Amino acid sequence: MVKVKFFAVLKGLVGKEEVTVDLGGETTLEQLIEKLKTDLPPLKDIIQKGGILISVNQEVVEKDAIIQDGDEIAFLPPFAGG
Amino acid sequence: MNQDRIRVQTEDFGVEEETNKIKQSSKRIGGIVTFLGAARDFSKGQEINKMFFDHYPGMAEKKLADIREQALKDYDIIDVTIIHRVGDISIGDNIVLIIVGAEHRKDAFRACSWCIDELKRITPIWKKETTPDGIVWVEEHP
């Protein structure tokens, strides 16, 4: 199982702050994204629009990153601190 | 000391108190540069009534700590404090504080400028503004 978090504008668009996904073993982030697009339809448009970073265990990664049980994935909209 | 120098918090901070901590950290410090970001009531041609900052707990603090460490490596400076507030912020309230102490002013100015640019670039913090037309999450922040 992995934990997937949504922040800021994404919380409202997806309608959830956090979901848990059963991966069925080691997989790539890209495969997880495909599964999430089906489970959470608003995510499809959000990802297509671009500008979203994705982190695994609090480090921003590319889509070919390997993920495994226990990882914490987060969808991060453009930052606006300061 | 590092935990005190890097903070993400809902409560306000004291600029003088934090400046004194930096000043007291080394007698070699001869120049201190402070960046204080405050909540303004106007942005992109629109009135702002109030704002709210969301953050990714853990990752936000880690990124601020990374920025501090990198600044201490890359610039000839002695100490750095970075504090960012989250939650509800009223107009005129403090948002972010960066204080850099160095032997000389030039490195303190350069490092302070770099720290706030880097904070905006890599720190998972988001701003929601309440305007007369509604509530918007800010996507671009120069």
Backbone of each chain as ProteinMPNN parsed JSONL, in Angstrom:
{"seq_chain_A": "MVKVKFFAVLKGLVGKEEVTVDLGGETTLEQLIEKLKTDLPPLKDIIQKGGILISVNQEVVEKDAIIQDGDEIAFLPPFAGG", "coords_chain_A": {"N_chain_A": [[0.843, -1.2, 0.0], [0.468, 2.244, -0.79], [0.622, 5.667, 0.233], [-1.156, 8.435, -0.967], [-0.973, 11.836, -1.373], [-2.719, 14.983, -1.607], [-2.382, 18.415, -2.252], [-3.255, 21.864, -1.44], [-4.781, 23.551, -4.117], [-5.346, 21.185, -5.394], [-6.503, 19.461, -3.555], [-9.157, 20.324, -3.406], [-9.965, 20.034, -6.09], [-9.615, 17.314, -6.622], [-11.071, 16.332, -4.599], [-10.298, 15.008, -2.394], [-8.048, 14.599, 0.351], [-6.219, 12.714, 0.844], [-5.38, 9.45, -0.32], [-5.302, 5.847, -0.203], [-3.463, 3.405, -1.872], [-3.418, 0.167, -3.282], [-0.724, -1.358, -4.57], [0.084, -3.829, -5.409], [2.66, -4.789, -5.41], [6.059, -3.845, -6.443], [6.26, -0.957, -8.542], [6.065, 1.51, -11.237], [6.042, 5.093, -10.981], [4.601, 6.204, -13.023], [2.8, 4.163, -13.693], [1.257, 4.106, -11.417], [0.097, 6.636, -11.591], [-1.528, 6.321, -13.85], [-3.382, 4.485, -12.836], [-4.525, 6.037, -10.838], [-5.727, 8.027, -12.345], [-7.934, 6.723, -13.338], [-9.271, 5.974, -11.0], [-9.685, 8.446, -9.791], [-11.156, 10.607, -11.517], [-10.98, 13.552, -11.945], [-8.286, 14.012, -11.814], [-7.088, 13.419, -14.225], [-7.436, 15.588, -16.033], [-6.093, 17.521, -14.607], [-3.434, 16.638, -14.574], [-2.924, 16.618, -17.277], [-3.021, 19.306, -17.854], [-0.662, 20.196, -16.843], [2.322, 21.385, -15.001], [2.268, 20.261, -12.52], [4.099, 18.883, -9.887], [5.521, 15.81, -8.719], [6.101, 14.06, -5.752], [8.088, 11.561, -4.107], [8.271, 10.132, -1.06], [8.853, 12.665, -0.064], [10.663, 13.824, -1.852], [11.087, 15.373, -4.945], [10.375, 13.699, -7.952], [10.95, 12.001, -11.151], [8.657, 10.672, -13.677], [9.362, 8.05, -14.178], [10.191, 6.938, -11.873], [10.698, 4.403, -9.405], [8.306, 2.907, -7.331], [7.305, 1.679, -4.129], [5.66, -0.5, -1.671], [4.615, 1.263, 1.204], [5.646, 3.708, 0.526], [5.348, 7.316, 0.357], [3.478, 9.286, -1.618], [3.118, 12.411, -3.258], [1.082, 14.888, -4.807], [1.927, 17.895, -6.154], [0.958, 21.116, -6.564], [1.897, 24.18, -8.428], [4.32, 25.978, -6.566], [3.867, 28.566, -4.097], [5.008, 30.097, -2.071], [6.395, 32.498, 0.292]], "CA_chain_A": [[0.0, 0.0, 0.0], [1.147, 3.547, -0.737], [-0.243, 6.784, 0.611], [-1.063, 9.495, -1.97], [-1.487, 13.077, -0.777], [-3.014, 16.107, -2.507], [-2.262, 19.673, -1.515], [-3.738, 23.154, -1.937], [-5.89, 23.537, -5.073], [-5.643, 19.799, -5.796], [-7.414, 18.89, -2.553], [-10.525, 20.655, -3.804], [-10.265, 19.501, -7.419], [-9.716, 15.851, -6.542], [-12.11, 16.044, -3.61], [-9.724, 14.217, -1.304], [-6.745, 15.053, 0.847], [-5.303, 11.571, 0.862], [-5.944, 8.132, -0.625], [-4.369, 4.736, -0.06], [-3.556, 2.583, -3.085], [-2.73, -1.122, -3.223], [0.033, -1.454, -5.822], [0.32, -5.23, -5.782], [4.107, -4.971, -5.625], [6.826, -2.691, -6.929], [5.791, -0.456, -9.837], [6.609, 2.849, -11.52], [5.132, 6.193, -10.665], [3.728, 6.358, -14.189], [1.708, 3.182, -13.594], [0.374, 4.568, -10.341], [-0.661, 7.779, -12.109], [-2.574, 5.774, -14.731], [-4.422, 3.898, -11.978], [-5.216, 7.13, -10.138], [-6.57, 8.738, -13.318], [-9.18, 5.965, -13.417], [-9.957, 6.031, -9.699], [-10.018, 9.84, -9.467], [-11.217, 11.225, -12.852], [-10.503, 14.943, -12.107], [-6.818, 14.028, -11.873], [-6.687, 13.303, -15.63], [-7.334, 16.952, -16.577], [-5.072, 18.251, -13.829], [-2.111, 16.203, -15.048], [-2.811, 17.045, -18.674], [-2.788, 20.754, -17.846], [0.771, 20.371, -16.556], [2.701, 22.23, -13.873], [2.2, 19.532, -11.253], [5.257, 18.053, -9.547], [5.157, 14.669, -7.886], [7.204, 13.661, -4.87], [8.038, 10.259, -3.447], [8.957, 10.283, 0.236], [9.201, 14.087, 0.092], [11.636, 14.285, -2.842], [10.467, 15.457, -6.271], [10.941, 12.662, -8.829], [10.416, 11.885, -12.51], [7.589, 9.67, -13.761], [9.853, 6.67, -14.26], [10.66, 6.528, -10.54], [10.14, 3.153, -8.882], [7.681, 3.077, -6.021], [7.0, 0.407, -3.474], [4.807, -0.42, -0.485], [5.095, 2.113, 2.299], [6.051, 5.034, 0.043], [4.385, 8.418, 0.448], [3.505, 10.043, -2.881], [2.325, 13.644, -3.142], [0.882, 15.717, -6.001], [2.257, 19.244, -5.689], [0.722, 22.199, -7.54], [2.983, 25.176, -8.411], [4.548, 26.552, -5.235], [3.581, 30.007, -4.008], [5.395, 30.598, -0.75], [7.145, 33.755, 0.332]], "C_chain_A": [[0.878, 1.25, 0.0], [0.11, 4.613, -0.369], [-0.057, 7.86, -0.458], [-1.73, 10.754, -1.413], [-1.719, 14.141, -1.846], [-2.998, 17.388, -1.691], [-2.929, 20.836, -2.251], [-4.904, 22.975, -2.919], [-6.3, 22.103, -5.441], [-6.591, 19.104, -4.827], [-8.86, 19.099, -2.985], [-10.904, 20.014, -5.128], [-10.472, 17.987, -7.394], [-10.821, 15.461, -5.564], [-11.619, 15.197, -2.461], [-8.385, 14.801, -0.901], [-5.725, 13.932, 0.735], [-6.043, 10.297, 0.46], [-4.86, 7.078, -0.413], [-4.567, 3.814, -1.259], [-2.77, 1.287, -2.881], [-2.043, -1.346, -4.563], [0.167, -2.885, -6.326], [1.782, -5.463, -6.112], [4.764, -3.716, -6.158], [6.33, -2.25, -8.312], [6.44, 0.912, -10.118], [5.56, 3.899, -11.16], [4.127, 6.37, -11.804], [2.529, 5.402, -14.126], [0.714, 3.573, -12.501], [-0.508, 5.711, -10.837], [-1.813, 7.292, -12.996], [-3.722, 5.202, -13.911], [-5.235, 5.009, -11.301], [-6.14, 7.909, -11.069], [-7.929, 8.048, -13.458], [-9.979, 6.105, -12.129], [-10.45, 7.433, -9.368], [-10.044, 10.651, -10.767], [-10.729, 12.674, -12.953], [-8.979, 15.028, -12.279], [-6.302, 14.0, -13.322], [-6.459, 14.695, -16.23], [-6.22, 17.734, -15.9], [-3.678, 17.907, -14.352], [-1.868, 16.665, -16.48], [-2.47, 18.535, -18.773], [-1.309, 21.065, -17.579], [1.02, 21.229, -15.335], [2.672, 21.544, -12.521], [3.487, 18.733, -11.049], [4.762, 16.904, -8.682], [6.368, 14.282, -7.038], [6.965, 12.249, -4.353], [8.902, 10.391, -2.199], [9.612, 11.663, 0.353], [10.356, 14.564, -0.776], [10.952, 14.283, -4.204], [11.171, 14.474, -7.203], [10.34, 12.756, -10.234], [9.405, 10.735, -12.559], [8.087, 8.223, -13.834], [10.385, 6.165, -12.919], [9.952, 5.243, -10.104], [9.499, 3.446, -7.522], [7.322, 1.707, -5.446], [6.155, 0.624, -2.222], [5.439, 0.445, 0.593], [5.506, 3.491, 1.849], [4.925, 6.054, 0.232], [4.536, 9.27, -0.807], [2.669, 11.314, -2.682], [2.266, 14.368, -4.479], [0.979, 17.168, -5.557], [1.963, 20.284, -6.773], [1.844, 23.231, -7.466], [3.087, 25.876, -7.054], [4.288, 28.058, -5.247], [3.884, 30.542, -2.606], [6.088, 31.946, -0.862], [6.264, 34.976, 0.353]], "O_chain_A": [[1.894, 1.312, 0.693], [-1.087, 4.474, -0.624], [1.077, 8.172, -0.823], [-2.901, 10.735, -1.033], [-1.013, 14.195, -2.853], [-3.531, 17.441, -0.583], [-3.136, 20.814, -3.464], [-5.897, 22.325, -2.593], [-7.461, 21.846, -5.759], [-7.388, 18.257, -5.231], [-9.679, 18.18, -2.938], [-12.016, 19.511, -5.287], [-11.369, 17.452, -8.046], [-11.427, 14.397, -5.686], [-12.409, 14.72, -1.646], [-7.685, 15.416, -1.705], [-4.531, 14.169, 0.555], [-7.192, 10.09, 0.85], [-3.666, 7.376, -0.441], [-5.697, 3.483, -1.618], [-1.641, 1.288, -2.391], [-2.714, -1.506, -5.583], [0.343, -3.12, -7.521], [2.103, -6.253, -7.0], [4.13, -2.672, -6.308], [6.018, -3.092, -9.155], [7.255, 1.399, -9.334], [4.367, 3.614, -11.055], [2.952, 6.65, -11.571], [1.403, 5.773, -14.458], [-0.496, 3.395, -12.642], [-1.703, 5.756, -10.547], [-2.934, 7.792, -12.899], [-4.891, 5.402, -14.24], [-6.46, 4.933, -11.204], [-7.194, 8.392, -10.654], [-8.948, 8.706, -13.67], [-11.191, 6.322, -12.15], [-11.498, 7.6, -8.743], [-9.06, 11.315, -11.092], [-10.111, 13.019, -13.96], [-8.46, 16.002, -12.823], [-5.212, 14.497, -13.606], [-5.428, 14.952, -16.852], [-5.502, 18.505, -16.536], [-2.845, 18.792, -14.546], [-0.758, 17.051, -16.846], [-1.729, 18.96, -19.659], [-0.784, 22.078, -18.041], [0.09, 21.738, -14.709], [3.004, 22.147, -11.5], [3.912, 17.994, -11.938], [3.735, 17.001, -8.01], [7.493, 14.189, -7.528], [5.831, 11.802, -4.183], [10.087, 10.715, -2.268], [10.749, 11.803, 0.802], [10.968, 15.59, -0.482], [10.309, 13.301, -4.575], [12.4, 14.416, -7.245], [9.371, 13.476, -10.473], [9.303, 9.937, -11.627], [7.328, 7.286, -13.583], [10.965, 5.082, -12.848], [8.775, 5.031, -10.394], [10.074, 4.138, -6.681], [7.076, 0.739, -6.166], [5.956, 1.752, -1.769], [6.639, 0.366, 0.855], [5.703, 4.374, 2.683], [3.741, 5.716, 0.263], [5.574, 9.892, -1.033], [1.635, 11.284, -2.015], [3.263, 14.454, -5.197], [0.22, 17.62, -4.699], [2.652, 20.324, -7.792], [2.664, 23.179, -6.55], [2.088, 26.305, -6.477], [4.465, 28.729, -6.264], [3.122, 31.326, -2.04], [6.331, 32.458, -1.955], [6.766, 36.099, 0.386]]}, "seq_chain_B": "MNQDRIRVQTEDFGVEEETNKIKQSSKRIGGIVTFLGAARDFSKGQEINKMFFDHYPGMAEKKLADIREQALKDYDIIDVTIIHRVGDISIGDNIVLIIVGAEHRKDAFRACSWCIDELKRITPIWKKETTPDGIVWVEEHP", "coords_chain_B": {"N_chain_B": [[20.477, 23.956, 17.387], [19.849, 24.333, 14.706], [17.167, 23.601, 14.406], [15.805, 25.679, 15.541], [16.471, 27.678, 13.837], [15.197, 27.116, 11.481], [11.908, 27.235, 10.672], [8.453, 26.377, 10.326], [5.471, 27.757, 10.92], [2.342, 28.568, 12.583], [1.999, 30.723, 14.242], [2.944, 34.208, 14.806], [6.196, 35.764, 14.298], [9.036, 37.243, 15.972], [10.795, 39.875, 14.742], [12.937, 41.351, 15.792], [13.718, 39.764, 17.936], [14.537, 37.414, 16.607], [16.58, 38.448, 15.079], [18.385, 39.194, 17.038], [19.132, 36.68, 17.97], [20.63, 35.713, 15.827], [22.653, 37.636, 15.79], [23.857, 37.125, 18.224], [24.98, 34.681, 17.775], [27.567, 34.69, 16.802], [30.547, 36.514, 17.32], [31.877, 37.436, 15.187], [30.173, 38.379, 13.341], [29.378, 41.039, 11.279], [27.606, 42.199, 9.623], [24.138, 42.193, 9.033], [21.5, 41.022, 7.134], [18.1, 41.369, 6.466], [15.174, 39.855, 5.218], [11.846, 40.546, 5.097], [8.781, 39.325, 4.497], [5.522, 40.462, 3.902], [1.911, 40.458, 4.186], [0.173, 41.798, 1.568], [-2.438, 44.083, 0.447], [-3.222, 44.061, -2.181], [-3.02, 42.636, -5.357], [-1.956, 41.744, -8.591], [-3.756, 43.588, -9.794], [-5.977, 43.329, -8.246], [-7.984, 43.569, -5.306], [-7.074, 42.285, -2.14], [-8.446, 40.482, 0.486], [-7.829, 38.692, 2.544], [-5.525, 36.004, 3.347], [-4.446, 32.551, 2.977], [-2.145, 30.074, 3.896], [-1.066, 26.972, 2.773], [0.808, 23.98, 3.435], [3.277, 21.373, 2.925], [3.729, 19.348, 5.41], [6.781, 18.545, 6.936], [8.169, 18.03, 4.419], [8.291, 20.709, 3.628], [9.73, 21.928, 5.733], [12.081, 20.488, 5.459], [13.013, 21.332, 2.954], [13.477, 24.026, 3.474], [15.528, 23.748, 5.31], [17.453, 22.589, 3.657], [17.929, 24.739, 1.938], [19.05, 26.556, 3.714], [21.407, 25.175, 4.479], [22.71, 25.009, 1.993], [23.118, 27.705, 1.395], [24.86, 28.4, 3.446], [27.059, 26.98, 2.616], [27.657, 28.004, 0.051], [27.99, 30.765, 0.198], [29.877, 33.386, 1.793], [29.08, 33.431, 4.662], [27.746, 33.506, 8.06], [25.565, 32.721, 9.662], [22.099, 31.706, 9.353], [18.632, 32.315, 9.395], [15.457, 31.005, 8.673], [12.097, 31.502, 8.481], [8.745, 30.582, 7.986], [5.37, 31.46, 7.883], [2.22, 29.711, 8.203], [-1.254, 28.854, 7.492], [-4.075, 30.911, 8.396], [-3.69, 34.253, 7.365], [-3.703, 37.65, 8.003], [-4.193, 40.81, 6.292], [-1.309, 42.8, 6.142], [0.006, 41.329, 8.036], [2.959, 39.5, 9.108], [4.665, 37.224, 6.911], [6.936, 35.773, 5.947], [10.309, 35.305, 7.048], [13.657, 35.999, 6.578], [16.871, 35.901, 7.744], [20.177, 36.84, 7.477], [23.422, 36.498, 8.646], [26.658, 37.811, 8.409], [30.247, 38.329, 7.956], [30.681, 40.512, 6.37], [28.722, 42.925, 4.48], [28.125, 42.454, 1.734], [28.094, 39.672, 1.072], [26.074, 38.88, 2.783], [23.823, 40.245, 1.752], [23.677, 39.079, -0.837], [23.333, 36.341, -0.241], [20.919, 36.383, 1.178], [19.109, 37.262, -0.754], [19.313, 35.141, -2.557], [18.307, 33.05, -0.954], [15.534, 33.709, -0.564], [14.619, 33.629, -3.188], [15.092, 30.949, -3.797], [13.529, 29.705, -1.877], [10.961, 30.333, -2.822], [11.068, 28.865, -5.15], [11.482, 26.083, -4.578], [10.103, 25.243, -2.275], [7.454, 23.48, -0.792], [4.911, 25.192, -0.389], [1.815, 26.833, -0.386], [-0.409, 29.434, -1.551], [-3.536, 30.829, -0.804], [-5.779, 33.203, -1.862], [-8.227, 35.493, -0.691], [-10.502, 37.342, -2.382], [-12.605, 40.161, -3.428], [-14.002, 38.996, -5.513], [-13.99, 36.306, -5.078], [-12.416, 33.172, -4.043], [-9.067, 32.327, -4.638], [-6.455, 30.081, -5.57], [-3.1, 30.849, -5.667], [-1.067, 30.727, -8.498], [1.155, 31.632, -9.853], [4.066, 33.242, -8.795], [6.005, 35.789, -8.65]], "CA_chain_B": [[20.338, 25.331, 16.902], [19.238, 24.362, 13.379], [15.704, 23.517, 14.486], [15.314, 27.014, 15.869], [16.769, 28.554, 12.691], [14.273, 26.758, 10.4], [10.596, 26.978, 11.27], [7.196, 26.628, 9.626], [4.622, 27.906, 12.092], [1.14, 29.387, 12.409], [2.099, 31.963, 15.028], [3.831, 35.265, 14.322], [7.584, 35.725, 14.804], [9.547, 38.556, 16.357], [11.955, 40.182, 13.898], [14.053, 41.773, 16.648], [14.147, 38.582, 18.704], [15.268, 36.507, 15.714], [17.813, 39.143, 14.68], [19.314, 39.096, 18.168], [19.667, 35.305, 18.026], [21.686, 35.648, 14.81], [23.753, 38.509, 16.237], [24.533, 36.49, 19.356], [25.569, 33.39, 17.417], [29.006, 34.845, 16.565], [31.055, 37.897, 17.449], [32.468, 37.801, 13.889], [29.138, 38.959, 12.466], [29.462, 42.497, 11.156], [26.5, 42.671, 8.785], [22.947, 41.334, 9.055], [20.49, 41.427, 6.149], [16.799, 40.756, 6.772], [14.049, 39.975, 4.289], [10.569, 40.314, 5.766], [7.652, 39.326, 3.559], [4.268, 40.747, 4.601], [0.701, 40.263, 3.373], [-0.318, 43.07, 1.023], [-3.879, 44.064, 0.178], [-3.459, 44.253, -3.605], [-2.153, 41.787, -6.172], [-2.432, 41.552, -9.968], [-4.893, 44.456, -10.071], [-7.148, 42.952, -7.468], [-7.926, 43.758, -3.863], [-6.993, 41.031, -1.37], [-9.005, 40.674, 1.829], [-7.042, 37.881, 3.476], [-4.9, 34.868, 2.658], [-4.229, 31.314, 3.741], [-1.009, 29.31, 3.367], [-1.03, 25.525, 3.008], [2.173, 23.473, 3.239], [3.474, 19.922, 3.043], [4.507, 19.211, 6.647], [7.949, 17.669, 6.814], [8.914, 18.386, 3.205], [8.549, 22.16, 3.624], [10.83, 22.178, 6.673], [13.299, 19.884, 4.894], [13.498, 22.2, 1.871], [14.048, 25.235, 4.087], [16.82, 23.353, 5.896], [18.369, 22.415, 2.513], [18.288, 26.087, 1.467], [19.972, 27.131, 4.718], [22.697, 24.484, 4.368], [23.343, 25.386, 0.724], [23.554, 29.108, 1.52], [26.052, 28.421, 4.314], [28.177, 26.437, 1.826], [27.961, 28.763, -1.167], [28.281, 32.179, 0.468], [30.74, 33.615, 2.942], [28.161, 33.917, 5.706], [27.962, 32.817, 9.334], [24.341, 32.1, 10.197], [20.879, 31.993, 8.591], [17.325, 31.915, 9.93], [14.348, 31.071, 7.707], [10.816, 31.177, 9.13], [7.577, 30.839, 7.131], [4.096, 31.221, 8.56], [1.17, 29.036, 7.44], [-2.581, 29.057, 8.06], [-4.729, 32.186, 8.053], [-2.842, 35.449, 7.501], [-4.448, 38.886, 7.725], [-3.443, 41.841, 5.559], [-0.351, 43.501, 7.003], [0.729, 40.375, 8.899], [4.204, 38.899, 8.626], [4.549, 35.906, 6.27], [8.213, 35.048, 5.879], [11.46, 36.046, 7.56], [14.988, 35.427, 6.315], [17.914, 36.745, 8.325], [21.513, 36.31, 7.18], [24.518, 37.181, 9.326], [27.954, 37.568, 7.764], [31.263, 39.299, 8.377], [30.527, 41.715, 5.541], [27.363, 43.085, 3.972], [27.869, 41.981, 0.363], [27.694, 38.26, 1.087], [24.783, 38.78, 3.475], [22.787, 40.652, 0.787], [23.575, 38.09, -1.919], [22.776, 35.088, 0.293], [19.52, 36.609, 1.559], [18.366, 37.302, -2.006], [19.27, 33.769, -3.071], [17.438, 32.233, -0.088], [14.102, 33.931, -0.804], [14.316, 33.103, -4.536], [15.089, 29.483, -3.717], [12.333, 29.338, -1.093], [9.802, 30.392, -3.727], [11.232, 27.878, -6.223], [11.478, 24.649, -4.222], [9.447, 24.888, -1.009], [6.034, 23.173, -1.001], [4.002, 26.082, 0.341], [0.848, 27.368, -1.354], [-1.168, 30.58, -1.036], [-4.923, 31.024, -1.261], [-6.17, 34.589, -1.59], [-9.649, 35.818, -0.711], [-10.704, 38.639, -3.041], [-14.053, 40.457, -3.511], [-14.604, 38.134, -6.534], [-13.942, 34.895, -4.692], [-11.179, 32.63, -3.468], [-8.209, 31.736, -5.676], [-5.116, 29.592, -5.233], [-2.127, 31.575, -6.485], [-0.227, 29.774, -9.232], [2.435, 32.246, -10.224], [4.483, 34.12, -7.712], [7.338, 36.27, -9.012]], "C_chain_B": [[19.576, 25.353, 15.569], [17.72, 24.345, 13.417], [15.104, 24.887, 14.759], [15.491, 27.956, 14.675], [15.84, 28.298, 11.504], [12.926, 26.45, 11.018], [9.475, 27.252, 10.285], [6.156, 26.646, 10.727], [3.409, 28.777, 11.799], [1.298, 30.734, 13.115], [3.088, 32.955, 14.413], [5.238, 35.069, 14.903], [8.01, 37.147, 15.152], [10.825, 38.855, 15.586], [13.169, 40.536, 14.757], [14.626, 40.584, 17.433], [14.997, 37.646, 17.836], [16.591, 37.14, 15.262], [18.854, 39.041, 15.8], [19.928, 37.71, 18.283], [20.814, 35.16, 17.042], [22.904, 36.438, 15.285], [24.576, 37.825, 17.334], [25.226, 35.175, 18.99], [27.055, 33.478, 17.154], [29.419, 36.303, 16.668], [31.748, 38.346, 16.155], [31.461, 38.478, 12.978], [29.224, 40.492, 12.491], [28.353, 43.079, 10.309], [25.351, 41.685, 8.833], [21.946, 41.885, 8.045], [19.209, 40.646, 6.436], [15.842, 40.934, 5.601], [12.796, 39.635, 5.073], [9.461, 40.422, 4.724], [6.361, 39.518, 4.342], [3.093, 40.624, 3.636], [0.178, 41.612, 2.885], [-1.775, 42.935, 0.563], [-4.221, 44.195, -1.302], [-2.503, 43.364, -4.391], [-2.775, 41.589, -7.545], [-3.722, 42.326, -10.241], [-6.125, 44.155, -9.244], [-6.919, 43.142, -5.966], [-7.881, 42.388, -3.17], [-7.522, 41.312, 0.035], [-8.244, 39.9, 2.903], [-6.412, 36.733, 2.708], [-4.699, 33.693, 3.605], [-3.065, 30.572, 3.089], [-1.131, 27.845, 3.782], [0.427, 25.09, 2.844], [2.19, 21.965, 3.376], [4.346, 19.722, 4.281], [5.644, 18.203, 6.478], [8.778, 18.065, 5.609], [9.241, 19.88, 3.193], [9.73, 22.491, 4.538], [12.15, 21.656, 6.109], [13.886, 20.786, 3.801], [14.101, 23.487, 2.439], [15.416, 24.921, 4.708], [17.87, 23.162, 4.796], [18.864, 23.781, 2.015], [19.303, 26.704, 2.421], [21.368, 26.509, 4.577], [23.448, 24.915, 3.105], [23.877, 26.82, 0.782], [24.822, 29.194, 2.362], [27.286, 27.881, 3.582], [28.627, 27.403, 0.741], [28.35, 30.223, -0.938], [29.143, 32.302, 1.723], [29.911, 34.265, 4.055], [28.313, 33.056, 6.951], [26.709, 32.11, 9.847], [23.125, 32.549, 9.373], [19.653, 31.513, 9.375], [16.298, 32.026, 8.81], [13.072, 30.613, 8.414], [9.682, 31.516, 8.16], [6.322, 30.54, 7.922], [3.126, 30.499, 7.623], [-0.161, 29.247, 8.154], [-3.148, 30.399, 7.624], [-3.813, 33.361, 8.347], [-3.689, 36.668, 7.131], [-3.56, 39.864, 6.973], [-2.545, 42.608, 6.544], [0.447, 42.585, 7.901], [2.045, 39.934, 8.266], [3.922, 37.542, 7.988], [5.858, 35.141, 6.387], [9.342, 35.945, 6.38], [12.742, 35.289, 7.21], [16.009, 36.403, 6.887], [19.262, 36.084, 8.056], [22.552, 37.17, 7.899], [25.843, 36.801, 8.679], [28.982, 38.553, 8.322], [31.034, 40.626, 7.647], [29.178, 41.73, 4.838], [27.111, 42.432, 2.618], [27.403, 40.528, 0.338], [26.343, 38.081, 1.761], [23.639, 39.162, 2.522], [22.579, 39.574, -0.274], [22.914, 36.805, -1.417], [21.295, 35.259, 0.626], [18.629, 36.604, 0.307], [18.221, 35.901, -2.595], [18.286, 32.915, -2.272], [15.954, 32.458, -0.387], [13.713, 33.451, -2.209], [14.186, 31.582, -4.504], [13.88, 28.985, -2.923], [11.11, 29.289, -2.009], [9.855, 29.272, -4.767], [10.995, 26.437, -5.755], [10.673, 24.263, -2.981], [7.95, 24.659, -1.212], [5.126, 23.939, -0.035], [3.106, 26.732, -0.71], [0.0, 28.461, -0.711], [-2.55, 30.66, -1.668], [-5.338, 32.439, -0.87], [-7.689, 34.736, -1.645], [-9.793, 37.224, -1.257], [-12.215, 38.933, -3.064], [-14.763, 39.55, -4.525], [-14.603, 36.649, -6.171], [-12.588, 34.485, -4.151], [-10.355, 31.981, -4.568], [-6.886, 31.244, -5.078], [-4.136, 30.261, -6.192], [-1.205, 30.565, -7.164], [1.11, 30.342, -9.636], [2.796, 33.229, -9.141], [5.89, 34.628, -7.98], [8.191, 36.629, -7.808]], "O_chain_B": [[18.771, 26.249, 15.318], [17.057, 24.976, 12.593], [14.024, 25.212, 14.266], [14.741, 28.921, 14.527], [15.704, 29.148, 10.624], [12.803, 25.509, 11.803], [9.52, 28.211, 9.514], [5.975, 25.639, 11.411], [3.432, 29.614, 10.896], [0.795, 31.755, 12.646], [3.948, 32.588, 13.612], [5.438, 34.32, 15.859], [7.42, 38.122, 14.685], [11.829, 38.164, 15.758], [14.283, 40.085, 14.492], [15.839, 40.428, 17.57], [16.036, 37.151, 18.271], [17.592, 36.446, 15.086], [20.04, 38.832, 15.546], [21.096, 37.568, 18.646], [21.844, 34.565, 17.36], [24.038, 35.968, 15.194], [25.802, 37.925, 17.373], [25.97, 34.618, 19.797], [27.758, 32.473, 17.261], [28.737, 37.201, 16.172], [32.158, 39.501, 16.039], [31.83, 39.078, 11.969], [29.155, 41.134, 13.539], [28.167, 44.295, 10.267], [25.556, 40.48, 8.692], [21.588, 43.062, 8.09], [19.232, 39.429, 6.624], [15.712, 42.031, 5.057], [12.696, 38.553, 5.651], [9.237, 41.486, 4.146], [6.124, 38.824, 5.331], [3.267, 40.681, 2.419], [-0.211, 42.462, 3.685], [-2.272, 41.834, 0.326], [-5.381, 44.416, -1.649], [-1.304, 43.346, -4.115], [-3.967, 41.304, -7.66], [-4.66, 41.799, -10.839], [-7.205, 44.678, -9.521], [-5.83, 42.912, -5.441], [-8.572, 41.454, -3.577], [-7.095, 42.263, 0.69], [-8.043, 40.385, 4.016], [-6.735, 36.516, 1.54], [-4.77, 33.815, 4.828], [-3.01, 30.455, 1.865], [-1.277, 27.519, 4.96], [1.2, 25.775, 2.175], [1.243, 21.358, 3.875], [5.562, 19.902, 4.218], [5.445, 17.123, 5.923], [9.955, 18.4, 5.746], [10.338, 20.273, 2.795], [10.623, 23.247, 4.156], [13.196, 22.288, 6.255], [15.1, 20.979, 3.731], [15.115, 23.976, 1.941], [16.34, 25.731, 4.637], [19.033, 23.526, 4.973], [20.044, 23.959, 1.713], [20.292, 27.3, 1.992], [22.376, 27.216, 4.559], [24.656, 25.154, 3.136], [24.962, 27.106, 0.275], [25.741, 29.95, 2.047], [28.414, 28.269, 3.885], [29.823, 27.601, 0.532], [28.974, 30.841, -1.801], [29.132, 31.431, 2.593], [30.026, 35.457, 4.341], [28.939, 31.997, 6.905], [26.796, 31.017, 10.405], [23.126, 33.628, 8.78], [19.66, 30.423, 9.945], [16.268, 33.02, 8.084], [12.983, 29.479, 8.885], [9.659, 32.602, 7.581], [6.215, 29.492, 8.558], [3.198, 30.654, 6.404], [-0.201, 29.752, 9.275], [-2.742, 30.952, 6.601], [-3.235, 33.461, 9.428], [-4.312, 36.703, 6.071], [-2.333, 39.763, 7.008], [-2.977, 43.004, 7.626], [1.455, 43.0, 8.472], [2.216, 39.99, 7.048], [3.059, 36.797, 8.452], [5.888, 34.006, 6.863], [9.341, 37.158, 6.173], [12.886, 34.104, 7.508], [16.006, 37.587, 6.55], [19.46, 34.91, 8.37], [22.562, 38.395, 7.778], [26.116, 35.626, 8.432], [28.642, 39.481, 9.057], [31.173, 41.705, 8.222], [28.565, 40.684, 4.626], [26.021, 41.916, 2.369], [26.43, 40.195, -0.338], [25.554, 37.227, 1.358], [22.609, 38.488, 2.485], [21.445, 39.2, -0.574], [22.042, 36.248, -2.083], [20.501, 34.354, 0.373], [17.544, 36.022, 0.306], [17.151, 35.521, -3.069], [17.519, 32.144, -2.849], [15.192, 31.495, -0.457], [12.616, 32.929, -2.406], [13.28, 31.011, -5.111], [13.283, 27.964, -3.265], [10.331, 28.337, -1.978], [8.816, 28.786, -5.215], [10.369, 25.655, -6.47], [10.569, 23.079, -2.663], [7.252, 25.526, -1.738], [4.651, 23.413, 0.971], [3.568, 27.129, -1.78], [-0.276, 28.435, 0.489], [-2.711, 30.572, -2.885], [-5.259, 32.823, 0.297], [-8.35, 34.182, -2.524], [-9.278, 38.183, -0.681], [-13.018, 38.052, -2.755], [-15.973, 39.345, -4.428], [-15.167, 35.832, -6.9], [-11.734, 35.317, -3.845], [-10.872, 31.178, -5.344], [-6.29, 31.887, -4.214], [-4.339, 30.233, -7.406], [-0.642, 29.679, -6.522], [2.093, 29.61, -9.749], [1.946, 33.96, -8.633], [6.866, 33.986, -7.591], [9.338, 37.047, -7.966]]}, "name": "protein", "num_of_chains": 2, "seq": "MVKVKFFAVLKGLVGKEEVTVDLGGETTLEQLIEKLKTDLPPLKDIIQKGGILISVNQEVVEKDAIIQDGDEIAFLPPFAGGMNQDRIRVQTEDFGVEEETNKIKQSSKRIGGIVTFLGAARDFSKGQEINKMFFDHYPGMAEKKLADIREQALKDYDIIDVTIIHRVGDISIGDNIVLIIVGAEHRKDAFRACSWCIDELKRITPIWKKETTPDGIVWVEEHP"}
